[in-house]
Amino acid sequence: MTVAIQDLDFEALAAKQQVVQKGVPVKFIFAIFISAIWLVPFYYLIISVFKTTEEYSVNHPLSLPSGITPVFGNAVVAWQQAKMGAGLLNSMLYGVVGAGLAVFFAALASYGLSRIDFRRKNFWFMLIFAGTVFPFQMYLIPLFFGYQKLGILNSQLGMLLIYTAICIPFPVLVLRNYMNGLSREMDEAARMDGAKEFSVFWHIILPNCRGPMTATFLLQFTWIWNDLLFSTVLGNRTEVRSIMNALQVFQGSYSSTGPNVVLTATIIASVPSVLLFFLLRRHFMEGMRVSSI
């Protein structure tokens, strides 16, 4: 009886395995099909930057280019006509300074919300985080007229102010949760030795938060780098434009430059953020790991 049951189980397992094996090719083909669809835009992007404007307009958009040298001419035209140098410098300034200040201020706020005992801490946390509840479009009209009255419309100072302010809530959420998990014995020992609150924050808490701070900095830097909404409304002057705003203006010149040149400009614009991610990827992955614990 036992042998019969074992034989029955073995046959059922073998039949189930055959069904699974029959389903594997179908899933594999489906995965390849989805991957091919996902790769088509990248294929179009890569081959387009190696074409001249005449070659792009005459041949099929998905046809292979005749050479690789046109990419250099496209890059020169894109750099000069789109004024990409000023745009890249402005975006780098906004991203590094704006995201850096936002993460630092968020770390200060998180330290107070997690390591210092005072009344209504949850209220102050919700007040800070409330800035992310409303859509950003609601801020444009009051910001525009407020900046106009203060004289900082279309200025780098105005762009830094809005980017710093709007990037604070999310790092506060991440760093507050992380600091809550740190041992309080470090704080108490430092205070018993006579350390002030800022010394405890700077010398003890901050070095232990490098991972999540790097992760949030990269996320906020990428958001600032890709922002088009605030840059278009509050910083539309040529000397203040971000790289995304410069690309938007450049897209209107299809008739004289061609989509291949615009696509070359988009690749150039994406290089700094990709390089920064690869430079800090180890700290970013570490920060994401500790932030999820």
KEMIRO-588407 format. One record per residue (C-alpha): x, y, z; residue number from 1; residue in three letters. Coordinates in steps of 0.5 Angstrom, whole numbers, plus 500, padded with zeros to 3 digits. Example, Ala and Ser with C-alpha at 12.3 -4.5 7.8 and 13.67 -1.06 7.14 Angstrom:
KEMIRO-588407
{pt {525 491 516} 1 'Ala'},
{pt {527 498 514} 2 'Ser'},
END
This chain:
KEMIRO-588407
{pt {500 500 500} 1 'Met'},
{pt {506 505 502} 2 'Thr'},
{pt {509 503 495} 3 'Val'},
{pt {503 504 491} 4 'Ala'},
{pt {502 511 495} 5 'Ile'},
{pt {510 513 493} 6 'Gln'},
{pt {509 511 486} 7 'Asp'},
{pt {503 515 485} 8 'Leu'},
{pt {506 521 489} 9 'Asp'},
{pt {512 520 484} 10 'Phe'},
{pt {508 520 478} 11 'Glu'},
{pt {504 526 480} 12 'Ala'},
{pt {510 530 481} 13 'Leu'},
{pt {513 528 474} 14 'Ala'},
{pt {507 530 471} 15 'Ala'},
{pt {507 537 474} 16 'Lys'},
{pt {514 538 472} 17 'Gln'},
{pt {513 536 465} 18 'Gln'},
{pt {507 541 465} 19 'Val'},
{pt {512 546 468} 20 'Val'},
{pt {517 545 463} 21 'Gln'},
{pt {512 546 458} 22 'Lys'},
{pt {510 553 460} 23 'Gly'},
{pt {518 555 461} 24 'Val'},
{pt {519 556 453} 25 'Pro'},
{pt {512 560 453} 26 'Val'},
{pt {514 565 459} 27 'Lys'},
{pt {521 565 456} 28 'Phe'},
{pt {519 568 449} 29 'Ile'},
{pt {514 572 452} 30 'Phe'},
{pt {520 575 457} 31 'Ala'},
{pt {524 576 450} 32 'Ile'},
{pt {518 580 447} 33 'Phe'},
{pt {517 585 452} 34 'Ile'},
{pt {525 586 453} 35 'Ser'},
{pt {525 587 445} 36 'Ala'},
{pt {519 592 446} 37 'Ile'},
{pt {523 596 452} 38 'Trp'},
{pt {530 596 448} 39 'Leu'},
{pt {527 599 441} 40 'Val'},
{pt {527 606 444} 41 'Pro'},
{pt {534 605 446} 42 'Phe'},
{pt {536 603 439} 43 'Tyr'},
{pt {532 608 436} 44 'Tyr'},
{pt {536 613 441} 45 'Leu'},
{pt {543 610 440} 46 'Ile'},
{pt {543 610 432} 47 'Ile'},
{pt {540 617 431} 48 'Ser'},
{pt {545 620 434} 49 'Val'},
{pt {550 617 429} 50 'Phe'},
{pt {546 620 423} 51 'Lys'},
{pt {547 627 420} 52 'Thr'},
{pt {540 631 419} 53 'Thr'},
{pt {540 629 412} 54 'Glu'},
{pt {541 622 413} 55 'Glu'},
{pt {536 622 418} 56 'Tyr'},
{pt {530 625 414} 57 'Ser'},
{pt {532 621 408} 58 'Val'},
{pt {532 614 411} 59 'Asn'},
{pt {528 610 415} 60 'His'},
{pt {528 612 423} 61 'Pro'},
{pt {530 605 425} 62 'Leu'},
{pt {535 604 419} 63 'Ser'},
{pt {543 603 421} 64 'Leu'},
{pt {547 609 420} 65 'Pro'},
{pt {553 610 415} 66 'Ser'},
{pt {558 612 420} 67 'Gly'},
{pt {560 614 427} 68 'Ile'},
{pt {563 621 426} 69 'Thr'},
{pt {557 625 425} 70 'Pro'},
{pt {556 624 433} 71 'Val'},
{pt {561 629 434} 72 'Phe'},
{pt {558 634 429} 73 'Gly'},
{pt {551 633 432} 74 'Asn'},
{pt {554 634 439} 75 'Ala'},
{pt {558 641 437} 76 'Val'},
{pt {551 643 434} 77 'Val'},
{pt {547 641 440} 78 'Ala'},
{pt {552 644 445} 79 'Trp'},
{pt {553 651 441} 80 'Gln'},
{pt {545 652 439} 81 'Gln'},
{pt {542 650 446} 82 'Ala'},
{pt {547 653 450} 83 'Lys'},
{pt {548 647 454} 84 'Met'},
{pt {555 649 458} 85 'Gly'},
{pt {551 654 462} 86 'Ala'},
{pt {545 650 463} 87 'Gly'},
{pt {549 644 465} 88 'Leu'},
{pt {553 649 470} 89 'Leu'},
{pt {546 652 473} 90 'Asn'},
{pt {543 645 474} 91 'Ser'},
{pt {550 642 477} 92 'Met'},
{pt {549 648 482} 93 'Leu'},
{pt {542 647 483} 94 'Tyr'},
{pt {543 640 484} 95 'Gly'},
{pt {549 640 489} 96 'Val'},
{pt {548 646 493} 97 'Val'},
{pt {540 645 493} 98 'Gly'},
{pt {540 638 495} 99 'Ala'},
{pt {546 638 499} 100 'Gly'},
{pt {543 644 503} 101 'Leu'},
{pt {536 640 503} 102 'Ala'},
{pt {539 634 506} 103 'Val'},
{pt {543 638 511} 104 'Phe'},
{pt {537 642 514} 105 'Phe'},
{pt {533 635 514} 106 'Ala'},
{pt {539 632 518} 107 'Ala'},
{pt {538 638 523} 108 'Leu'},
{pt {531 637 523} 109 'Ala'},
{pt {531 629 524} 110 'Ser'},
{pt {536 630 530} 111 'Tyr'},
{pt {531 634 533} 112 'Gly'},
{pt {525 630 532} 113 'Leu'},
{pt {528 624 534} 114 'Ser'},
{pt {534 625 539} 115 'Arg'},
{pt {531 631 543} 116 'Ile'},
{pt {525 630 547} 117 'Asp'},
{pt {520 636 547} 118 'Phe'},
{pt {512 637 546} 119 'Arg'},
{pt {508 636 540} 120 'Arg'},
{pt {514 633 536} 121 'Lys'},
{pt {509 629 531} 122 'Asn'},
{pt {506 635 530} 123 'Phe'},
{pt {512 639 527} 124 'Trp'},
{pt {514 633 523} 125 'Phe'},
{pt {507 633 520} 126 'Met'},
{pt {508 640 519} 127 'Leu'},
{pt {514 639 515} 128 'Ile'},
{pt {512 633 511} 129 'Phe'},
{pt {505 637 509} 130 'Ala'},
{pt {509 640 504} 131 'Gly'},
{pt {509 634 499} 132 'Thr'},
{pt {501 633 500} 133 'Val'},
{pt {499 638 495} 134 'Phe'},
{pt {501 638 488} 135 'Pro'},
{pt {507 642 486} 136 'Phe'},
{pt {503 646 481} 137 'Gln'},
{pt {499 650 487} 138 'Met'},
{pt {506 653 489} 139 'Tyr'},
{pt {507 656 482} 140 'Leu'},
{pt {503 662 482} 141 'Ile'},
{pt {504 665 489} 142 'Pro'},
{pt {512 663 488} 143 'Leu'},
{pt {512 667 481} 144 'Phe'},
{pt {508 673 484} 145 'Phe'},
{pt {512 673 491} 146 'Gly'},
{pt {519 672 487} 147 'Tyr'},
{pt {517 678 483} 148 'Gln'},
{pt {516 682 489} 149 'Lys'},
{pt {522 680 492} 150 'Leu'},
{pt {526 681 486} 151 'Gly'},
{pt {529 674 485} 152 'Ile'},
{pt {525 672 479} 153 'Leu'},
{pt {529 669 474} 154 'Asn'},
{pt {535 669 479} 155 'Ser'},
{pt {540 663 481} 156 'Gln'},
{pt {538 665 488} 157 'Leu'},
{pt {531 664 487} 158 'Gly'},
{pt {532 657 484} 159 'Met'},
{pt {536 655 490} 160 'Leu'},
{pt {531 657 495} 161 'Leu'},
{pt {525 653 492} 162 'Ile'},
{pt {529 647 491} 163 'Tyr'},
{pt {532 647 498} 164 'Thr'},
{pt {525 648 501} 165 'Ala'},
{pt {522 643 497} 166 'Ile'},
{pt {527 637 497} 167 'Cys'},
{pt {527 637 505} 168 'Ile'},
{pt {521 633 507} 169 'Pro'},
{pt {523 627 504} 170 'Phe'},
{pt {530 626 507} 171 'Pro'},
{pt {526 628 514} 172 'Val'},
{pt {522 622 513} 173 'Leu'},
{pt {528 618 512} 174 'Val'},
{pt {533 620 516} 175 'Leu'},
{pt {528 621 522} 176 'Arg'},
{pt {526 614 522} 177 'Asn'},
{pt {534 612 521} 178 'Tyr'},
{pt {536 616 527} 179 'Met'},
{pt {530 613 531} 180 'Asn'},
{pt {534 606 531} 181 'Gly'},
{pt {540 609 533} 182 'Leu'},
{pt {542 608 540} 183 'Ser'},
{pt {541 613 545} 184 'Arg'},
{pt {547 611 550} 185 'Glu'},
{pt {552 615 545} 186 'Met'},
{pt {548 622 546} 187 'Asp'},
{pt {547 621 553} 188 'Glu'},
{pt {555 619 554} 189 'Ala'},
{pt {557 625 550} 190 'Ala'},
{pt {552 630 554} 191 'Arg'},
{pt {555 627 561} 192 'Met'},
{pt {562 629 558} 193 'Asp'},
{pt {559 636 557} 194 'Gly'},
{pt {558 636 549} 195 'Ala'},
{pt {553 641 547} 196 'Lys'},
{pt {547 639 542} 197 'Glu'},
{pt {550 641 536} 198 'Phe'},
{pt {557 637 538} 199 'Ser'},
{pt {553 631 539} 200 'Val'},
{pt {549 632 532} 201 'Phe'},
{pt {556 633 528} 202 'Trp'},
{pt {561 628 531} 203 'His'},
{pt {556 623 533} 204 'Ile'},
{pt {550 622 530} 205 'Ile'},
{pt {552 625 523} 206 'Leu'},
{pt {558 620 522} 207 'Pro'},
{pt {553 614 523} 208 'Asn'},
{pt {548 617 517} 209 'Cys'},
{pt {552 618 511} 210 'Arg'},
{pt {549 612 508} 211 'Gly'},
{pt {542 614 508} 212 'Pro'},
{pt {544 622 507} 213 'Met'},
{pt {548 620 501} 214 'Thr'},
{pt {542 616 498} 215 'Ala'},
{pt {537 622 499} 216 'Thr'},
{pt {542 626 496} 217 'Phe'},
{pt {542 622 490} 218 'Leu'},
{pt {535 622 490} 219 'Leu'},
{pt {534 629 491} 220 'Gln'},
{pt {539 631 486} 221 'Phe'},
{pt {536 627 480} 222 'Thr'},
{pt {530 630 482} 223 'Trp'},
{pt {533 637 481} 224 'Ile'},
{pt {537 635 475} 225 'Trp'},
{pt {530 633 471} 226 'Asn'},
{pt {526 638 474} 227 'Asp'},
{pt {522 642 468} 228 'Leu'},
{pt {516 645 472} 229 'Leu'},
{pt {520 650 477} 230 'Phe'},
{pt {525 652 472} 231 'Ser'},
{pt {521 654 466} 232 'Thr'},
{pt {516 658 471} 233 'Val'},
{pt {521 661 476} 234 'Leu'},
{pt {528 661 472} 235 'Gly'},
{pt {527 662 464} 236 'Asn'},
{pt {532 667 463} 237 'Arg'},
{pt {538 664 459} 238 'Thr'},
{pt {543 665 464} 239 'Glu'},
{pt {539 662 470} 240 'Val'},
{pt {536 656 465} 241 'Arg'},
{pt {537 649 468} 242 'Ser'},
{pt {539 644 463} 243 'Ile'},
{pt {532 641 462} 244 'Met'},
{pt {529 648 461} 245 'Asn'},
{pt {535 649 455} 246 'Ala'},
{pt {533 642 452} 247 'Leu'},
{pt {526 644 452} 248 'Gln'},
{pt {527 651 448} 249 'Val'},
{pt {532 647 444} 250 'Phe'},
{pt {527 642 442} 251 'Gln'},
{pt {523 648 438} 252 'Gly'},
{pt {529 648 433} 253 'Ser'},
{pt {527 641 429} 254 'Tyr'},
{pt {527 645 422} 255 'Ser'},
{pt {534 647 423} 256 'Ser'},
{pt {537 642 427} 257 'Thr'},
{pt {533 635 426} 258 'Gly'},
{pt {531 630 432} 259 'Pro'},
{pt {538 627 431} 260 'Asn'},
{pt {541 633 434} 261 'Val'},
{pt {536 634 440} 262 'Val'},
{pt {537 627 442} 263 'Leu'},
{pt {545 628 442} 264 'Thr'},
{pt {543 634 447} 265 'Ala'},
{pt {539 629 451} 266 'Thr'},
{pt {545 624 452} 267 'Ile'},
{pt {550 629 454} 268 'Ile'},
{pt {545 632 459} 269 'Ala'},
{pt {544 625 462} 270 'Ser'},
{pt {551 624 463} 271 'Val'},
{pt {553 628 469} 272 'Pro'},
{pt {547 625 473} 273 'Ser'},
{pt {549 618 471} 274 'Val'},
{pt {556 619 473} 275 'Leu'},
{pt {555 621 480} 276 'Leu'},
{pt {550 615 481} 277 'Phe'},
{pt {556 611 479} 278 'Phe'},
{pt {561 615 483} 279 'Leu'},
{pt {556 614 489} 280 'Leu'},
{pt {553 608 488} 281 'Arg'},
{pt {556 604 494} 282 'Arg'},
{pt {554 609 499} 283 'His'},
{pt {547 609 495} 284 'Phe'},
{pt {546 602 496} 285 'Met'},
{pt {548 602 503} 286 'Glu'},
{pt {544 608 505} 287 'Gly'},
{pt {538 604 501} 288 'Met'},
{pt {539 598 505} 289 'Arg'},
{pt {540 601 512} 290 'Val'},
{pt {534 606 511} 291 'Ser'},
{pt {529 600 509} 292 'Ser'},
{pt {531 596 516} 293 'Ile'},
END
